[in-house]
């Protein structure tokens, strides 16, 4: 049985979530708390397998609760939010920064046409995150802890060949994307196209958080937009993103691919067709297999391709499938991927 602690200040929503998990085979709603302070008190005597965490709560909000839990009683945390208020979304990603593993939208109520789909997404995410081995987050930086820096990585290819970088990510992706974009220097003069699987309504807030925390210019993509050097473009909710023959952003509704829209495979396939060998494809942590076939097509088109290693992935589904298919030319940590991209893109003096 997967024991779930539900942290939610609304009595109605709290009872709704208790009912969902109590009714689901293999789950047990082992406890409930109305705020972060109550959650910490519960954890002093109990050890749930996973925590669902609201963000906007009295006394101690979801960010502070996540930070304190990861410093004292490290437990997998899934943020469950029913608000797309800009301030709350920003706090949501601060909680991810503090150690929360995933963000999902609060399931729709019984009778809503999206009820079953949103419940299924929550259950699937919580089940998967319960298996993740989390570690204590010390309130100190890597530098203070004296941890070793990333060892040098070796990649083939002549610096300057790459004209675009395409990245796909899902569960665990936000922090990895921040790591990679933060590591790209001022002279990384190629555009970056990103598909991040995320609950509807969170992308704009995620883009704002990512831009502020990396200082890498990033925006939600617009159809027909030209690709600018050292700019990142995020696929919007509900739209497949690719590039057209004029190397401008192309957005289309289309049918979901691998059950998803936007789809990483759609992006990779489009980039392979337009840019061929002058592209780099990166597939990061995430459940499922979206992007694996697309990355294989990119490699077959001559592009340089990367998959995130298992050790650093929250979920190794997507990159693991790419590795199994032979789609990944290189398998690195996020820091290694960033280092390799810099090598491939930045022109060096001979």
N, C-alpha and C positions, 0 to 999 in steps of 0.2 A: 504493500500500500504506500502510495506517495502522500506524505503528510504535508498539508498546505496551511500556512498561517496567512490569514486574510487581514490586511491592514487598510481600513476604509472608514472615513468619518461619517458617511451617510448611513443611517440605520437601514434604510430601504435597500440601498445598493449592497451593503454588507450582507444582509439576509439573502439577497438575490445570489451573490457569489457563493455563500455557504450552501445554498440549495444546489447550485450548479455542481460544485465539487462533491457534495454528499451524494448526489444522484449519479455521478460518473463512476463506472467500475474502475477499480484500481486506485481511487483517490479517497482521501479522508480529510475533511475540514477539521484539522486538529486544534485550531484556535482562531480567535478573531480579536482585533484591536481597533480602537476608534482613532488612534493617532500613533505617531512614532514613539512617544514615551511609553505607552501601553505595550507596544511591540517589544521594546527593550526589556520591559519587566517580564513579559511572557518568556523571552529567550533566556532569561536567567535560570529558568527551571525546566525548559522544554527545548527540544531540538527538532524543528520541522525540517523537511527535506527541501522546501522551497517557500518563498514568500511572495505574495502578490501585494504590491505597494501602490497606494494612491499618492498623489503629489500634494494637493492643496488640503492641508489638515491643520487643526488648531494645535497649540502647544509645541509640537514638533512636526514639521512637514516631511514629505517624502525624501527630499534631498538630504536633510540633516539626519533622518532616520537611517537612510542607506549608508551614509558616511560612517555613522556610529556603529551600525551593525557590522560593516565590513572591517572595522577596526577592533571589534570586541568579540562578536559571534558570527564569523563569516559564513554566510548562507546564500545560495542562489536567489536573486531577487528579480522579479518581473514587474515592471511598472505597468499598471493598468489605469489608463486615464480616459475620462469622458469629456475632457475640455480641450479646445484648441485655442484658448486664450494665449496670446503671444508670451506673456510673462510666465504662465504655467508651463508652456512648451519649453521655454528656456530653462526653467527649473528642472523639467524632466530630463534634459540632456546633461545638466549638472549632476543629476543622480546617476546617469550612465557613466559619466566621468568618475564618479565616486565608487563605481563598482557594480551597478545594476547591469544585468546581462541583456535584457531585451525590453522593448516597449510595445505594448499592444493596446488597441482601443478597447474600452469597456464594451462588453457584448450588448447588443441591442435587446430590448425587452421581448418577452414572449408575445407572439403575434406579429412582430415586425418582420418584413420579408427577408431581412438580413440576419435574423436571430440565429438560425442554425449555423450559418457560415462564420459569424463572429464568435459564437461559442466554440466552434470547432478550432478556430485559430487560437483562442485562449488556451483551450485544453491541450492542444498539440504543443504550443510553446512552453507551457508550464511543465508538461511531461518531459520535454527535451531538456529544459534548463535544470530540472531536478537532478539530472545525471552529470551536470558539469561540476568539476572539482574546483571550488573557489579557494582562494588563499586570503589570509589576513592582509588588509591594506594598512600599512604603517603610515602615519601622518608625516612622512619624510620623503624627500625626493631621491631618485636614483643616485644623484651626485653625492648626496649626504650619506647614502648607504654604501658608497664606494663600489657599486656594481660595475662589472666590466662593460665596455662599449661594444657595439656590434662588430664582429670580426669582418674584415674585408671580404667582398664577394667578387667572383669573376664572371663576366659575361662576354660573349663574343659580339662582334659587330663594330662598325665604325661610328664613333660619336657624331651626331648631327644627322643621321639617316632618318630618325623617327620624326614624323610630322604631327602625330596625335597619339594620345594615350587613352585607352578605353578601360574603365574599371567597373566591375560588378561585385556587389556585396549584399549580404542579407544579415542574419542574426549575428551580432557581434561586430558588424561593420562600422558603426559610427566611430568608435575609438580607433580602429585600424585606419580608417580614412583620415582621421585627424593626425595620426602618426605619420602617414605617408605625405600628406599635403604640407605638414609642418616642416618636413625634411627637404622639400623642394626649394631650391635657392632662387634668388631674384633673376638669375640668368637661365632659368628653366623655361625656355621660350617656345613651348608648344601648348596647345589647348588640351584639357583633360575632360573627358566625357564620363559621367558617372550614373549608373543605375543602382540605387540602394533600395532594396525591398523594405517597405515601412508601412505601418498602418496609415490609412487615408487621413489627411488633416495635419500631419506632423512634418511634412517635407519642408515647408517654408520656415518653420521654426528651427528645424535641423540645419538648414542652409545658413541661417543667421548665426546659429551657435558655432557651426563649423568655420564660417568666415571670421568670426571674432576670435576663435581660439587658435586659428592657424595663420591669420593675416594673408591667406591666399585668396585672391578675388574669386568668389563663387556666387552663382545665381541659379535660380530655377530657369530651365531652358525655355525659350520661346521659338515657335515655328518660324523658319526662315532666317534665323539669327546667324550672322557670320561668326566663324570661330576665331577668336583672338588669342595671341600668344599669352602664356601664363595666366589663363583664365580657366576656371572649372565650371562645367554646366551640369546641373542635376536634373534628371528626368522628372517631370511633374507627375502628380497623382493621376493614375488612370490613362496615361498616354505612353505608347511605345516611342522611344527616341532612337533616331539614327542620323545619318548624314546623307545629303543628296549629291548629285554629280557635280554640283558647284561648290561642294565642301561647306555647305550650310546645314544648320540643324533642321531635321525633318521630324515632326511629331505627327503621329496618326493614332486613331483609336484602335482599329483592328481587333481581332479576337485575342483573348489572353493566350499566352504561350507558356507551356509548363504550368498552366493555371494562374499565370501572373501577367499583369499589365501595369507598369512597364516590365519588360522582360530583358534580362541580361543577354540572352541568346540573340534577340532582335538587334540589340546594339552591336554586338560583336560581328554578327553577319553583315550588317550594313557597313561597318568600318572595314571589314575584310574586302568587301566588294569595291569600295571607293579608294581606300588607301593601300591595300595589299601589303607589301613588305615594308612600307613606310609607316608602320603602326606598331604599337605595343599594346598587348592585352593583359589585363590583370584580373584574376578571379580570387576573391577573398572569402573569408569565413561565412558560412551560411548553411541552413538546412535545405535539403532537396538536391536537385541537379541542374537547376537553371544556369546557363552560361557555359556548361562543360562542352556541349556540342559546338556552340559558337566559338569557343576558344580553340577547339580543334580545327575549325574552318580557318580561323585567323592564322594558326600555325601553318596549315597547308598552303595558305596564300603568301607565306614568306614572312609574316609578322613575328616579332619577338614576343613570347608568351610566358606568363608567370602564374603560379598558383601559390597561395599561402600554405605554409607548412602546418602539419597537424598539431605540433606542440603549442603554437601560438594562436590556434583557431578556437573560438568558443564552440563552434560546430564545424566539423570538417566535411560536411556533406558535399557542398558544391565544389570546393577545390579538390577534395578527395576523388570525386567522380572525374574531374578533368585529368588528374594524375593517372587514374585507371585507364582512361581513353588514350593516353599519350599526348594530350593536348598541351601540357605544360612543358615548355623547354627548360624552365628553371623553377625550383621549389625553394622559396626563401621565407624568412620571417618578414613582418611588415617593414622593419628597419632595413633588412637586406634588399627588399623590393625597392624601397626608396633610393637606396644607394645605387642599385643597378640602373634605375631609371635616370638618375643623374649622370651616370657614366655614358649611357646611350644617347642622351639628349644634348648635354652641354658640350659645346665645341671647345676643344682644348688647343692650346698653342703647341705646335710641333717643335 
